[in-house]
């Protein structure tokens, strides 16, 4: 899944949920379930997600929504094989971006 978010230091939960096409409640739920998600909170208690949080959310989304992992399975996978999973996920993302560019070029021909 390719997430379209502008380059920023922090993202609100609404824009994160919209980018992932999920409810904000799911993002909050994942925050409670996965240690790797640690959004900062401002004085009002609003969550501010960093680009690293977004990467972690993408990885969680990939494991749970695209690969069908259970939450426990995803947690275990992240702990035991984080580097390998992250590397594979980043390769998949790069290939998807290349594919999108190639399709754009093909459509221009």
N, C-alpha and C positions, 0 to 999 in steps of 0.2 A: 504494500500500500504506500503510495506516495502522498505525503502530507504537504499541503500548500499553506505555509505560514510565512509572513514577512519576517525579515531578519530583525529581531528585537532582543533585548536583554531579558524581558519578562513577558509572559502571556497570561491573560486572564483565563479562568476556567471556562467561560462561555466560548471564547474563540478556540480554545483547545478542543472542547467537545464538538464544536461545529466542524473543525478540521478533520476530526476522526469520525464524524457523522454518528455520534453516540450522545446519550444524555449526560448531563453534568453529574448526575447521581452515580453513573458508572465510573466516571473519573474519580469521584470522591471515594467510592468503594474500592477501586484499585489502589488508591493512595493508602487506605487502611490495610490492605492485604499485602502489598509489596513494599519491602523496606527500601528499595532503590528510589522510590518516589518520595521526595522530600521538598515539596513546594514551600516557598517562603510565604508568610502571611503578613499583610500590612496591619496597621493599627485597627482597622475595621474587621480584621479576620479574613479578608479576601485572599484567596490563594493566588500566588504569582509563580508560574512555572518557568523554569530556566530552559535554555536550549538543551541542556543535558537531561532534564526531566522529560522533554519532548522525545528525545532519542530513546529513553527508557520506556516511555509510553508506546512508542512505535514497536519496540521489541516485545512488550507485553501483548499489544494488540496482535502482532504477528503470531505469537505462540498460541494465544487463546482463541482469537477469532479466525485466523487463517489456517492454522495447523491443527486446531481442535484440542489443544491441551486443556486439562482441567486446571483450576487455579493451583492446586497442590503440585500438579505435574509441572506447571510453568515455574513455580517457585523453586522446585528442586532443580529443574533444568537451568534456571538462571544461576543458582548457587554453584552447581557442579560443573557446568560447561559454559559459563558466561563468555569467556574470551572467544571460544570456538563459535558459539551461537552468534555473538556480536559480529565477528568477522564474516561469517556466512551471510548474515542479514545485511551487512553493509555492501557486500558483493552483489546480492540480489537487488538492493536499491539502486546501485550504480548501473546494473544491467537494465533495469526498468527505465531509468532515465535515458540511457543510450537507445533503447528500443523506441521510446517516445520521440526522441530526436530523429531517428531514422524514419519513423512513420510520418513525421512532419515533413521531412525532405521528400519522401516518396509522394506525398499528397501535393507537393509543389511542382512535381514534374509534369 
